[in-house]
Amino acid sequence: KKYKESGDDYNAIMIKIVADRLVEAFAEKLHYDVRNNYWGYAKNEKLSFDEILKGDYSGIRSAIGYPSMPDHTEKEKLFKLLDVKKSVGIGVTESFMMVPQASVCGLYFANAEAKNFDVRKIDIEQVTDYAKRKGFTVEKTKKWLSKNYNEI
């Protein structure tokens, strides 16, 4: 904020980039700690840096908005359930971007067979069914799943 207010766009952008990288590094470190200490299902894990970057560990760290969970509106339920604003001070905008920007929202799955996947394209029948289950209109659902909706 200080850099932005003083017109120093370069340093304002650089601080955001560093903050984004640090929060992702912390999320990766926390996932390591979960696998090795807290849940302890991978206590004997001995992976190289390259193997970690490739995701060669047991379990996954997924997130709302990833290809396997493209519907960002699910953050509303999760943030309400966990009272995220009050407990950690992170909120969401109308478009479900997290504030502050350098925030992550992940889900850890400990199953060795868990894999991230891509939902890919869905058709109007799937959109209509999903809209009904979410209590959304079809148009609202198309908007939120626009990258996945295959309008023919």
C-alpha positions, 0 to 999 in steps of 0.5 A: 500500500505504501509503495502504491500510494507513493507512485512506486508501481515497480516495488508495489508489484514486486512485493505482491510477487514475493508475497504470492511466492511466500504464501505458496511456499508456506502452503507446500511446507505445511503440506510436507509437515502434514504428510510427515508430522501432523498426520504422519502418513509419509514419515519415511518420505525422502523426496528430492526438490524436483520430486516435490515440485512434480508432486511425487508425494503421497496425497494431494493439496487441491483447492477450490478453483483448481481444474478438479474443483472449478466452481469458485462459489464453493468458497462461500460455503467453506469460508462461512463454515470455517468462519475464515474472516474472523479466524484468520482475517481472509475474505473474498470479493464478489468474484471470490478472489481472496483478500488479501491477495497473497492467500491460499485456500487448500484442501489436503487429501491423505489417500495415496491414490488421490490424484488431481484431475481436470473436470474438462468440458460439461454440457447443458444437461450437466450444467442444469443438474448442477444448477438445481443442486446448488440452487442457482439459475442455469445462467448463473451456473454457466457464468461460474463454470464458463471455462468448463461449459461446452455450449454447442 
